Amino acid sequence: MSKRNKTIRILFTSVGRRVELMQAFRKAAALHHVPLCLYGADLTTDAPALFYCDKQLQVCRIRDKEYIPQLLEICRREGIDLLIPTIDTDLLLLAKNKELFEAQGTKVMISSVESVSLCRDKRFTTAFFEKCGVSCPSTVDDVDAYKGEFPCFIKPKDGSSSINAYKVDTPEDLRMYASQVEDYIIQDYISGREFTIDILCDFDGNPVFITPRERVMVRSGEVLKTQIVSDETMEKEALAIVKEFRPCGPITVQLIQDERTGKNFYIEINPRFGGGAPLSVKAGANAPLAILKMLQGEKTAYNKNAAKEGLVFSRFDQSICVSTTGINEIDDILAVEAVCKEERFVVFDLDDTLYGEKEYVRSGYRLVAEALPQIKDAGVKLWDAFEKGLPAIDTVLNDAGIYDETLKKQLLEIYREQMPEISLYPGVKEMLERMRANGVKIGIITDGRPSGQHNKIKALGLEGLADEILITDELAGNGDVTLLRKPCEIPFEIMKLRLGTDSYVYVGNNYRKDIALRNQSIRKIWFHNEDEVKLS
C-alpha cells in the first residue's frame, strides 16, 4: 500500500479543549481525501476534544512514572504514525523520550531538548532572542537586581496562560509580588499592540508557514479576537528565530510592538500549536494539511503568503454534552462516531444532518432557472427570495409578471423530481464506513416526498452506507402522510423491527421533529447545525 492510500494515525496528548485543532485536522483530511484516524489521550474521559477524535484514550498524569510507558504502548499497539503534544507540561518529557517513540516507528512533533528547555525558562528565552538578533525586554530574576523603570512586569519563569503574571506599578508592589510568585522573572513593561506569530516547520526545521496575527482581544492568555497581518519585519525576525531554533513542527512566538517606537519586543516561544493556531489555518496557512502531506512523504516548501491578510476572527465558546444518558448535543456531525463508540445501532435523520439541504435547494433552483430563460439571473433571484423566507418560485414569477398556475406547477415538478447535485458533509462517508466496519448497524429515517428523497439517497450514495432506510411518507400509502412524519413514534418503532433491536441512538438536527421524541428507549443526539435550512 502506498503512503498516499495508507491511513494516517495521529495521537494528540492532553487534548483537553482543543476541539478547533481536531476539527482542522479532520477537515483537511476530508477535503483532500487523506485517510486519517485521530486518537485523543487525556487524564479524564470527558475532555471535550476527545469527542472529536476517532479513538479516545485515558492515560495517567504526566508526572506519573508510567506516563511515557503508557504512551509507548499505545503507539506500538495502534500503529501511531505521529504524536503531537498540546500543552507545555508535556513538552520537555516528550522531547527527552523522543528517540524511544521513533525507534518503534512513531514520529514525535517536538523540538530538541535544548530548544524546549529554553522555552520553559524565560531567562533562557531572553538570551535566545538576543542571540537571534531580535529585541526583547531586559530580564532579571532577582527583585534587588531590577534597576529599570516602572511599571514593570513579573511572571513565573516557566509560566503559561498569563497565570501569576502581573503588571507592577511601584517598587513596594514589586517586592510584594516577588514574595508570592515562585521562580519569577522581572521584565521591562512594554506597552503596545500584541502579536502572535504562528510558525510551522517540517521535521527538519525548515519553515513552511509564518503567519503573524494581532491579538486584538485576549482573555486569560487566550486570544478571543485576532487579525491576520502581513509584516515584512516580523517575517524577517521570525525567519531568524527559526534558523536558530530549528523547530520540529509548530511553534508560536509572541511579541509586543512598542507604541512609542514601533519596535518589536519578543517575549515568549511555545514549541507547540498555540490555542489560536487554528485561526491561521482558517486564514489559509493550512498546517494540518501540510503535516498530513509530510507524513505521506511529500516535500513542503515555504509558502510566504499562505494566510490571507486582513481577515479578522472572533472566537466563542461552545459545549458538547458528554453524559451517557438523555440527550447529547454536538456541533460537528463527525463527533457522532466518538459519542456512539459503544453503540451497535445508530439511526440518522437525512436533511441537514448527513448533508446540507441548502445544497439541494441550490441544485433545484439551477434547473428551474434553466426553464426560465426569459428571466435574467433567475437562479440568483430564486435564491435571494429563498434567503428572505419568501416562496421563491411564486415571488420570481410575480416579479417578472408571468405568474401562471400551470407554469408554477411545471417548475415545482422540475424542482421536486430533480436528480440533485449534492454531497455528504466532509468526512461523513468515511465515518459511516468505519462504523459499519466496526459492526454498527446504520439506519436512516427521513420525511418528505418519496421520489425526491429517493433521488437524494441515490445522489449521496447512501444505499451502500446504510442497512435500513425509511421514508416516512411511504408508510401512509394513500392516507395523510403528515400523520406519520416525525416526531410520530411509529417510524421509530418500525426502524427497531428492521434493525432487530429494542433500542438505538437517533441523530438529528431538528429539535421538534428529531429530539423531542418521548420514546425513552431511544437515546437522542442533537446536531446543532448552524447552516441548516430554517423551517417555518
C-alpha positions in Angstrom: 0.0 0.0 0.0 1.4 3.4 -1.0 1.8 6.1 1.6 -0.9 8.1 -0.1 -3.5 5.4 0.5 -2.4 4.3 3.9 -4.5 5.5 6.9 -2.5 8.1 8.9 -2.8 7.7 12.6 -2.1 10.7 14.8 -2.2 10.8 18.6 -2.7 14.1 20.4 -1.8 14.1 24.1 -3.7 16.1 26.7 -6.3 17.1 24.1 -8.5 18.9 26.7 -10.4 21.7 24.9 -8.5 21.6 21.6 -11.7 21.0 19.6 -10.8 23.5 16.9 -7.5 21.8 16.3 -9.1 18.4 15.9 -11.7 19.9 13.5 -8.9 21.5 11.5 -7.1 18.1 11.0 -10.3 16.3 10.2 -11.4 18.9 7.7 -8.0 18.9 6.0 -8.1 15.1 5.6 -11.7 15.0 4.4 -11.4 17.8 1.8 -8.2 16.3 0.4 -9.2 12.7 0.6 -6.4 11.7 3.1 -7.3 8.6 5.1 -6.9 9.7 8.8 -7.6 8.3 12.2 -7.4 10.7 15.1 -6.5 9.5 18.6 -7.0 11.6 21.7 -5.4 11.0 25.0 -6.3 12.8 28.3 -6.3 12.3 32.0 -10.2 12.4 32.0 -12.8 10.7 29.9 -14.9 13.8 29.4 -12.4 16.3 27.8 -14.4 17.9 25.0 -11.8 17.3 22.3 -11.9 13.6 22.9 -15.4 13.5 21.3 -13.9 14.9 18.1 -11.4 12.1 17.9 -11.9 8.6 16.3 -10.5 6.9 19.4 -10.3 8.1 23.0 -7.7 7.0 25.5 -7.4 7.7 29.2 -3.9 8.0 30.5 -2.3 8.7 33.8 -0.9 12.1 34.9 2.1 13.5 33.0 4.2 13.4 36.1 3.4 9.7 36.8 6.3 7.4 36.0 4.0 5.2 33.9 3.1 8.1 31.6 5.7 7.5 28.9 5.4 3.7 29.0 1.6 4.1 28.6 2.1 6.3 25.5 4.7 4.0 24.1 2.4 1.0 24.4 -0.5 2.9 22.8 1.7 3.9 19.9 3.0 0.4 19.4 -0.4 -1.2 19.7 -2.3 1.2 17.5 0.5 1.8 14.9 0.6 5.6 15.6 2.4 7.5 12.9 2.7 10.8 14.7 2.4 12.0 18.3 1.6 15.7 18.8 1.6 17.3 22.3 -0.7 20.2 23.0 0.3 21.6 26.5 3.5 23.0 27.9 3.9 20.4 30.7 4.1 17.6 28.1 6.9 19.1 26.0 10.2 18.5 27.8 9.3 15.0 28.9 8.4 14.0 25.3 11.5 15.7 23.9 13.7 13.7 26.3 12.0 10.4 25.2 11.6 11.2 21.5 14.0 8.5 20.4 12.1 5.8 22.2 9.0 6.6 20.2 10.8 6.9 16.9 12.6 3.6 17.5 9.2 1.9 17.2 8.0 3.9 14.2 6.2 6.9 15.8 7.4 10.4 14.9 7.0 12.9 17.7 6.3 16.5 16.7 8.5 18.1 19.3 11.7 20.1 19.0 15.0 19.2 20.6 15.5 19.1 24.4 17.7 22.1 24.2 15.1 24.1 22.3 12.2 23.1 24.6 14.3 23.9 27.7 15.0 27.5 26.6 11.2 28.0 26.1 10.3 26.6 29.5 12.6 29.0 31.3 12.0 32.7 30.4 15.6 33.6 31.3 16.9 31.3 28.6 14.3 32.6 26.2 15.6 36.2 26.6 19.2 35.0 26.0 18.0 33.1 22.9 16.2 36.2 21.4 19.4 38.2 21.9 21.3 35.5 20.1 18.9 35.7 17.2 19.4 39.5 17.0 15.8 40.4 17.8 14.8 42.8 20.6 13.4 41.6 23.9 12.7 43.2 27.3 15.6 43.3 29.7 15.1 40.4 32.2 16.3 39.7 35.7 15.3 37.0 38.3 16.1 39.0 41.5 14.0 41.8 42.8 17.1 43.5 44.1 18.7 43.4 40.7 15.9 45.2 38.9 17.0 48.7 38.1 14.6 49.5 35.4 11.6 51.8 35.3 8.0 51.4 36.5 5.6 50.0 35.6 7.4 46.6 35.1 6.2 43.1 34.6 6.7 40.0 36.9 5.8 36.4 35.9 6.9 32.8 36.6 10.0 31.8 34.6 8.2 28.7 33.4 4.6 30.1 33.3 1.9 29.9 30.7 -1.7 31.3 30.0 -0.8 34.5 31.9 -1.1 32.7 35.2 0.6 34.7 38.0 1.7 37.4 35.6 1.3 40.9 36.8 1.9 44.5 35.7 3.6 46.2 38.7 3.5 50.0 39.3 5.7 50.6 42.3 8.8 49.1 44.0 6.7 48.2 47.0 4.3 46.3 44.9 7.1 44.6 43.1 8.5 43.2 46.4 5.0 42.0 47.4 4.6 40.1 44.1 8.1 38.7 44.3 7.2 37.2 47.7 4.2 35.5 46.1 5.4 34.3 42.7 7.7 31.4 42.8 10.8 31.3 40.5 9.9 34.7 39.0 11.4 36.9 36.4 11.1 40.7 36.1 11.0 42.5 32.8 10.6 46.0 31.5 7.0 46.7 30.7 6.4 47.2 27.0 3.1 48.9 26.1 1.7 48.4 22.7 0.0 46.1 20.3 0.4 42.4 21.0 1.1 39.8 18.2 1.4 36.1 17.9 3.3 34.5 15.0 2.1 31.0 14.2 5.0 29.1 12.6 5.0 25.6 11.1 8.3 23.9 10.1 8.9 20.5 8.6 10.6 17.7 10.6 14.0 19.1 9.7 13.3 22.6 10.9 12.6 24.2 7.5 9.8 26.9 7.6 6.5 26.1 5.8 4.2 28.8 7.1 4.9 32.1 9.0 1.7 33.8 10.0 1.7 37.0 12.1 -1.7 38.0 13.7 -2.6 40.7 16.1 -4.0 39.7 19.4 -6.9 42.2 19.3 -8.7 40.8 22.4 -7.4 38.4 25.0 -8.8 36.6 28.0 -6.6 34.7 30.5 -3.9 34.5 27.9 -6.2 33.0 25.3 -6.9 35.1 22.2 -10.6 35.9 21.6 -10.3 38.1 18.6 -7.4 38.3 16.1 -6.5 39.8 12.8 -4.1 38.3 10.2 -1.4 40.8 9.3 1.4 40.9 6.7 4.6 42.4 8.1 7.9 42.1 6.4 9.9 42.9 9.6 8.1 40.3 11.6 8.6 37.7 8.9 12.3 38.5 8.7 12.7 38.3 12.5 10.7 35.1 12.6 13.0 33.5 10.0 16.0 34.5 12.2 14.3 32.7 15.1 13.6 29.6 13.1 17.1 29.5 11.8 18.5 29.3 15.4 15.7 27.3 16.9 15.2 24.6 14.2 11.7 23.7 15.2 10.1 20.4 14.6 6.5 21.2 13.6 4.6 24.1 15.1 5.8 26.9 17.4 4.2 30.2 18.4 6.1 33.3 19.1 4.7 36.3 21.0 5.8 39.9 20.7 4.7 43.4 21.7 5.1 46.3 19.2 6.1 49.3 21.3 3.5 52.0 20.9 6.2 54.8 21.1 8.9 53.4 18.8 7.1 50.7 16.7 9.9 48.4 17.7 9.1 44.7 18.1 10.0 43.2 21.5 9.8 39.4 21.6 8.7 37.9 24.9 7.8 34.2 24.5 8.1 31.0 22.4 5.8 28.0 22.8 7.0 24.9 20.8 3.5 23.6 20.1 0.3 24.6 18.5 -1.0 27.7 20.2 -4.6 27.9 21.2 -5.3 30.4 18.4 -3.3 28.4 15.8 -6.5 27.1 14.1 -7.3 30.7 13.1 -4.2 30.9 11.0 -5.2 27.6 9.5 -8.6 29.1 8.6 -6.9 32.1 7.0 -5.0 29.8 4.6 -1.9 28.6 6.4 -3.2 25.0 6.5 -0.7 23.4 8.9 -2.8 20.2 9.3 -2.8 19.6 5.6 1.0 20.3 5.4 1.6 17.8 8.2 -0.5 15.1 6.5 1.4 15.6 3.3 4.7 15.4 5.2 3.6 12.0 6.6 2.7 10.9 3.0 6.3 11.6 2.1 5.7 14.9 0.2 8.1 17.8 0.3 6.8 21.0 1.7 8.2 24.4 0.5 8.0 27.7 2.3 4.7 29.4 1.4 5.2 33.0 2.3 1.7 34.4 1.6 -0.5 31.4 2.5 -2.7 33.3 5.0 -5.0 36.0 3.7 -4.0 39.4 5.1 -6.7 41.4 7.0 -9.0 38.5 8.0 -10.5 39.0 11.5 -11.5 36.0 13.6 -13.6 36.3 16.7 -13.7 33.1 18.9 -16.6 31.9 21.0 -17.3 29.1 23.5 -19.3 26.0 22.6 -20.3 23.0 24.5 -20.8 19.3 24.0 -22.9 17.0 26.2 -20.7 14.2 27.4 -23.2 12.3 29.6 -24.1 8.7 28.7 -27.8 9.1 29.2 -30.5 11.5 27.9 -29.8 13.9 25.1 -26.3 14.6 23.8 -25.5 17.8 22.0 -22.9 18.1 19.3 -21.9 20.9 16.8 -20.0 18.6 14.4 -21.7 15.6 12.9 -18.4 13.7 12.9 -18.5 13.7 16.7 -21.2 11.1 16.5 -18.6 8.4 16.0 -17.0 9.2 19.3 -20.2 9.7 21.2 -21.6 6.4 19.9 -18.4 4.4 20.3 -20.2 1.7 22.5 -23.4 1.6 20.4 -24.3 -1.1 18.0 -27.3 0.6 16.3 -27.3 4.3 15.1 -30.0 5.9 13.1 -29.7 9.3 11.4 -32.0 11.9 10.0 -31.1 12.9 6.4 -31.7 16.5 5.5 -29.2 18.9 7.2 -27.8 16.0 9.2 -25.8 14.0 6.7 -25.7 16.7 4.0 -26.6 20.4 3.7 -30.1 20.9 2.4 -29.2 24.3 1.1 -27.1 22.4 -1.5 -30.2 20.6 -2.6 -32.1 23.9 -2.9 -29.4 25.5 -5.0 -29.3 22.4 -7.2 -33.1 22.7 -7.8 -33.0 26.4 -8.5 -30.4 25.9 -11.1 -32.7 23.6 -13.0 -35.7 25.8 -12.5 -33.7 28.8 -13.8 -32.8 26.8 -17.0 -36.6 26.5 -17.6 -37.0 30.3 -17.3 -34.7 31.7 -20.0 -36.9 34.8 -20.3 -35.9 35.9 -16.7 -32.4 37.3 -16.4 -30.4 35.9 -13.5 -33.4 33.7 -12.5 -31.2 31.5 -10.3 -29.9 34.4 -8.3 -33.4 35.8 -7.9 -34.8 32.4 -6.7 -32.0 32.1 -4.1 -32.5 35.7 -2.9 -36.2 35.1 -2.4 -35.4 31.9 -0.5 -33.0 33.6 1.8 -35.6 36.2 2.6 -38.0 33.4 3.6 -40.3 34.0 0.6 -41.9 31.4 -1.7 -39.2 31.6 -4.3 -40.9 30.4 -7.4 -44.1 32.4 -6.7 -42.0 35.5 -6.0 -39.8 35.3 -9.1 -42.8 34.7 -11.4 -44.8 37.5 -9.9 -41.9 39.9 -10.1 -41.4 39.1 -13.8 -45.2 39.5 -14.4 -45.6 35.9 -15.8 -47.2 34.1 -12.9 -49.3 31.2 -14.1 -50.5 28.2 -12.1 -49.7 25.8 -14.9 -46.1 27.2 -15.2 -45.7 27.2 -11.5 -46.8 23.5 -11.3 -44.3 22.6 -14.1 -41.4 24.4 -12.2 -42.3 22.7 -8.9 -42.2 19.4 -10.7 -38.8 20.1 -12.1 -37.6 21.1 -8.6 -39.1 18.1 -6.8 -38.1 15.4 -9.3 -34.6 16.6 -9.8 -31.6 14.3 -9.5 -29.7 16.7 -7.3 -26.1 17.7 -7.3 -25.4 17.2 -3.6 -22.8 15.5 -1.5 -22.4 14.3 2.1 -20.8 16.6 4.6 -17.0 16.2 4.5 -15.9 13.0 6.4 -19.4 11.6 6.7 -18.9 8.8 4.1 -15.7 7.7 5.8 -17.4 7.9 9.3 -20.3 5.6 8.2 -17.9 3.2 6.5 -15.8 2.9 9.7 -18.8 2.5 11.9 -20.2 -0.3 9.8 -16.8 -2.0 9.6 -16.8 -2.0 13.4 -20.1 -3.8 13.4 -22.5 -0.8 13.8 -25.8 -1.1 12.0 -26.8 2.2 10.4 -30.4 3.4 9.8 -31.9 6.5 8.2 -35.4 7.9 8.9 -36.4 10.9 6.7 -39.6 12.8 6.0 -40.5 14.0 2.5 -41.9 13.2 -0.9 -40.7 9.6 -1.7 -39.4 10.3 -5.2 -37.4 13.4 -4.0 -36.0 11.6 -1.0 -35.1 8.5 -3.1 -33.2 10.8 -5.5 -31.3 12.4 -2.7 -30.4 9.0 -1.3 -29.2 7.8 -4.7 -27.2 11.0 -5.3 -25.5 10.7 -1.9 -24.7 7.0 -2.4 -26.4 6.1 0.9 -27.8 2.8 -0.3 -24.4 1.3 0.2 -23.7 3.1 3.5 -26.9 2.3 5.5 -28.5 -1.0 6.5 -32.1 0.3 6.6 -33.6 3.5 5.1 -37.1 4.5 6.0 -39.0 7.3 4.2 -42.0 8.2 6.5 -44.3 9.3 3.6 -44.2 5.9 2.1 -45.8 4.4 5.2 -49.0 6.3 4.7 -50.0 4.7 1.4 -52.9 6.8 0.1 -53.5 8.3 3.5 -52.4 11.5 5.2 -48.6 11.5 5.0 -48.3 14.2 7.7 -49.7 11.9 10.3 -46.6 9.6 10.1 -44.0 12.2 9.8 -41.6 12.8 12.7 -42.0 13.1 15.7 -44.6 10.4 15.2 -43.3 7.4 17.1 -44.4 4.8 14.5 -41.5 5.2 12.1 -39.1 4.9 15.0 -40.7 1.6 16.2 -40.6 0.2 12.7 -36.9 1.0 12.5 -36.4 -1.1 15.6 -38.0 -4.1 13.9 -36.0 -3.6 10.7 -32.7 -3.4 12.6 -33.6 -6.2 15.0 -33.1 -4.2 18.2 -35.1 -2.8 21.2 -33.1 0.4 21.3 -30.8 2.6 19.3 -29.3 6.1 19.1 -31.0 8.6 16.9 -29.2 11.6 15.4 -31.0 14.7 14.0 -30.8 18.4 13.7 -34.4 19.5 14.2 -35.3 19.6 17.9 -39.0 19.5 17.5 -39.0 16.6 14.9 -35.9 14.6 15.9 -35.1 15.3 19.6 -38.5 16.0 21.3 -39.4 12.3 20.7 -40.7 10.9 24.0 -39.6 7.3 23.5 -37.2 6.6 26.4 -35.7 3.5 24.7 -34.2 5.8 22.0 -31.2 7.9 23.0 -31.1 11.2 21.2 -28.1 13.2 19.8 -29.0 16.7 18.8 -26.8 18.1 16.0 -26.6 21.9 16.2 -26.3 22.7 12.5 -25.5 26.4 12.2 -26.2 26.3 8.4 -29.4 24.3 8.4 -32.5 25.4 6.4 -34.8 27.1 8.9 -38.2 25.7 8.8 -41.3 27.9 9.5 
